[in-house]
Amino acid sequence: MGSSKQQGSKLGRGPVLVLLGLTVLGTCLLGGCSSAQQKAQRHMEQAERWAKEGKTNEAILEYRRAEQANPKGVEAHLALAKLYNTKGDYVSAFKELVNVRKNHPDNHEAHEMMAEVQLNARQFQYAKATAQELLAQAPNDTRALMVLAESTFALRDTETATETVAHIIEIERGNSRAWYLQGMLQLMAGKKDAAELSFQNSIDNQRDFIPPVTALAALQAQRGAMKQAETTIQAAVLRNPTSVEAHYLMAGFLMQQNRRPEAEEEFQKIKALGESDPSNRGVLARY
């Protein structure tokens, strides 16, 4: 009788111990997962701080650490792809986006960024195809529409580019890149007055975008409105005092006007900006 009770007691404890073990294991697994995510988040926050301060290399290092802590996470891969794209390292950007699309094939932003990377890398046919795939799912996706417009423009399909950019402006009138591209298309068609208006709209919608400033000032100079061209460039410099591109534009204009002392002042500003920002040193060396 005692032996039977002892045996029953042992049998009763068995499932309890198994259940307890599973509970502890589950808690550990959950704790480990949470810890990994928290670690990745800490690296992400530090990376974002570095990025805001313009310390790109430090930011990249922290984003990579976030990836190591949470390899299948999306945020770090997308952030790195964006940084690499800005730096012109399109191969690295492409690798980051391939990783996201492998683990998260439905991530729309990764597909949008892929199209933009292909465009910047001058892989225009691929950029066009990726944009068309996105637009088949979301016809009013302005990022994809912009890639389609710019890639077809580069491929000399001006009809598609014109139709696409008009559609972008219709649904997003504040799109500076669209106004700029429309101006370029109008210029190619010999519509200079319309192009000037488009370039001005581009500038008004994005005050730090220098390409439309260059195009508008060139058109103004062509028709002899030199004072107006100078005012256009000077306004861009005042809006963007740390922009090397804006100062170069001003310096070039002054050199054309044979105003060398004033041009020299601009080059001194460019030199100072280059010394404080390593990304500008290559520009100065090329000059």
C-alpha positions in Angstrom: 0.0 0.0 0.0 2.8 2.4 1.0 4.7 1.4 -2.1 1.7 2.3 -4.3 1.3 5.7 -2.7 5.0 6.4 -3.2 4.8 5.4 -6.8 1.7 7.6 -7.4 3.5 10.5 -5.7 6.4 10.2 -8.1 4.1 10.0 -11.2 2.2 13.1 -10.0 5.4 15.1 -9.7 6.6 14.3 -13.2 4.2 16.4 -15.2 4.6 19.3 -12.7 8.4 19.3 -13.1 8.1 19.2 -16.9 5.6 22.1 -16.9 7.8 24.0 -14.5 10.9 23.4 -16.7 9.0 24.6 -19.8 7.9 27.7 -18.0 11.4 28.6 -16.9 12.7 27.9 -20.4 10.0 30.1 -22.0 10.8 32.9 -19.5 14.5 32.7 -20.4 13.8 32.8 -24.1 11.5 35.7 -23.8 14.0 37.5 -21.6 16.8 36.9 -24.0 14.7 38.1 -26.9 13.7 41.2 -25.1 17.3 41.9 -24.1 18.5 41.6 -27.7 15.8 44.0 -28.9 16.7 46.4 -26.1 20.3 46.2 -27.0 19.6 46.8 -30.7 17.4 49.8 -29.7 20.2 51.4 -27.7 22.6 51.1 -30.6 19.9 52.6 -32.9 19.4 55.6 -30.7 23.1 56.2 -30.5 23.5 55.8 -34.3 20.7 58.4 -34.8 22.5 60.8 -32.5 25.7 60.4 -34.5 23.9 60.8 -37.8 22.3 64.1 -36.6 25.7 65.4 -35.7 27.0 64.5 -39.2 29.3 61.8 -37.8 28.5 59.3 -40.5 31.2 56.7 -39.8 30.3 56.5 -36.1 26.6 56.2 -37.1 27.3 53.3 -39.5 29.2 51.5 -36.7 26.3 51.8 -34.3 23.8 50.7 -36.9 25.9 47.6 -37.6 25.9 46.8 -33.9 22.2 47.1 -33.9 22.0 44.7 -36.8 24.2 42.2 -34.9 22.0 42.4 -31.9 18.8 41.9 -34.0 19.8 40.5 -37.4 16.3 40.2 -38.8 15.2 43.7 -37.7 14.2 46.2 -40.3 15.1 49.6 -38.9 18.9 49.3 -38.8 19.1 47.9 -42.4 16.9 50.6 -43.8 18.9 53.3 -41.9 22.2 52.0 -43.2 20.9 51.7 -46.7 19.8 55.4 -46.6 23.2 56.4 -45.3 25.1 54.4 -47.9 22.9 55.8 -50.6 23.7 59.4 -49.4 27.4 58.6 -49.4 27.2 57.1 -52.9 28.1 53.6 -51.7 25.3 52.0 -53.8 26.7 48.4 -53.5 26.5 48.5 -49.7 23.1 50.1 -49.8 21.9 47.4 -52.2 23.1 44.7 -49.9 21.2 46.1 -46.9 18.0 46.3 -48.9 18.4 42.8 -50.2 18.6 41.6 -46.6 15.4 43.4 -45.7 13.6 42.1 -48.8 14.8 38.5 -48.0 13.4 38.6 -44.4 10.5 41.0 -45.0 9.5 40.7 -48.7 6.4 42.8 -48.2 8.3 45.8 -46.8 7.2 48.6 -49.2 9.8 51.1 -48.1 12.7 48.7 -48.9 11.3 48.4 -52.4 11.0 52.2 -52.8 14.6 52.6 -51.5 15.8 49.9 -53.9 14.4 51.9 -56.8 16.0 55.1 -55.6 19.4 53.3 -55.2 19.2 51.9 -58.7 18.4 55.3 -60.0 21.3 57.0 -58.2 23.6 54.2 -59.4 22.5 55.0 -63.0 20.9 51.6 -63.4 18.0 53.3 -65.1 16.4 50.2 -66.7 16.3 48.4 -63.3 15.1 51.5 -61.5 12.3 51.9 -64.1 11.3 48.2 -63.7 11.3 48.4 -59.9 9.2 51.6 -59.9 6.7 50.0 -62.3 6.3 47.0 -60.0 5.6 49.4 -57.1 3.1 51.4 -59.1 1.2 48.3 -60.1 0.3 48.0 -56.4 0.1 51.7 -55.5 -0.5 53.9 -58.6 -0.1 57.2 -56.6 3.1 56.3 -54.8 5.0 59.5 -55.4 8.4 58.1 -54.6 8.0 55.4 -57.2 6.5 57.9 -59.6 9.5 60.2 -59.2 11.9 57.3 -59.9 9.9 56.4 -63.0 9.9 60.0 -64.2 13.7 60.5 -63.6 14.7 57.1 -65.0 12.6 57.6 -68.2 14.0 61.1 -68.6 17.5 59.6 -68.4 16.5 57.0 -70.9 15.3 59.8 -73.2 11.7 58.7 -73.0 10.5 62.3 -72.6 6.9 61.4 -73.3 6.6 59.1 -70.3 8.7 61.4 -68.2 6.4 64.4 -69.0 3.2 62.5 -68.3 4.6 61.1 -65.1 5.9 64.3 -63.7 2.6 66.1 -64.5 0.8 63.4 -62.5 3.1 63.8 -59.6 2.5 67.6 -59.5 -1.2 67.0 -59.7 -1.3 64.8 -56.6 1.6 66.5 -54.7 2.1 70.1 -55.7 4.9 70.6 -53.1 7.2 68.1 -54.8 10.3 70.2 -55.6 12.0 67.5 -57.6 9.0 67.1 -59.8 8.9 70.9 -60.5 12.6 70.8 -61.3 12.3 67.9 -63.7 9.3 69.5 -65.4 11.4 72.6 -65.9 14.1 70.6 -67.5 11.6 68.9 -69.8 10.1 72.3 -70.7 13.6 73.7 -71.4 14.3 70.8 -73.8 11.0 71.6 -75.6 12.1 75.2 -76.0 9.6 76.6 -73.5 11.9 78.8 -71.5 9.3 81.0 -69.8 7.4 78.0 -68.6 10.7 76.4 -67.4 11.5 79.5 -65.4 8.2 79.3 -63.6 8.8 75.6 -62.9 12.3 76.2 -61.5 10.9 79.0 -59.3 8.2 76.6 -58.0 10.9 74.0 -57.3 13.0 76.6 -55.3 9.9 77.8 -53.3 9.0 74.2 -52.3 12.5 73.2 -51.2 14.7 76.1 -50.1 17.9 74.0 -49.9 17.6 72.4 -53.3 20.3 74.0 -55.4 19.9 72.5 -59.0 16.8 74.6 -59.8 18.7 77.7 -58.6 21.5 76.9 -61.0 19.0 76.3 -63.9 16.9 79.5 -63.2 20.0 81.7 -62.8 21.4 80.4 -66.1 18.1 81.1 -67.9 18.1 84.6 -66.4 21.7 85.2 -67.5 20.9 84.0 -71.0 18.3 86.7 -71.5 20.6 89.3 -70.1 19.0 89.7 -66.7 22.4 89.5 -64.9 21.2 91.4 -61.8 18.2 89.1 -61.5 20.5 86.0 -61.9 22.8 87.3 -59.1 19.8 87.9 -56.8 18.6 84.4 -57.4 22.0 82.9 -56.5 22.5 85.3 -53.6 19.1 84.3 -52.1 20.1 80.7 -52.2 23.4 81.5 -50.4 21.6 83.4 -47.7 19.1 80.5 -47.2 21.9 77.9 -47.2 25.0 79.6 -45.7 26.8 76.2 -45.1 26.1 74.9 -48.6 29.4 74.4 -50.5 27.3 74.0 -53.7 25.6 77.3 -53.2 28.9 79.1 -52.6 30.4 77.5 -55.6 27.5 78.7 -57.7 28.0 82.3 -56.4 31.8 82.1 -56.9 31.4 80.9 -60.5 29.0 83.7 -61.3 31.3 86.3 -59.9 34.3 84.8 -61.8 32.2 85.1 -65.1 31.6 88.7 -64.2 35.3 89.2 -63.7 34.7 90.2 -60.0 37.7 88.3 -58.7 38.0 89.9 -55.2 34.4 89.0 -54.4 34.9 85.5 -55.9 37.9 85.1 -53.7 35.8 85.8 -50.7 33.4 83.0 -51.7 36.3 80.6 -52.2 37.6 81.4 -48.7 34.1 80.5 -47.3 34.2 77.3 -49.3 37.6 76.5 -47.9 36.4 77.1 -44.3 33.4 74.9 -44.9 35.6 72.2 -46.3 37.9 72.2 -43.3 35.0 71.8 -40.9 33.2 69.1 -42.9 35.4 66.3 -44.2 32.8 65.4 -46.9 33.7 68.7 -48.7 37.4 68.2 -48.9 37.1 66.1 -52.0 35.1 68.8 -53.7 37.9 71.4 -52.8 40.6 69.0 -54.1 38.7 68.5 -57.4 38.4 72.3 -57.8 
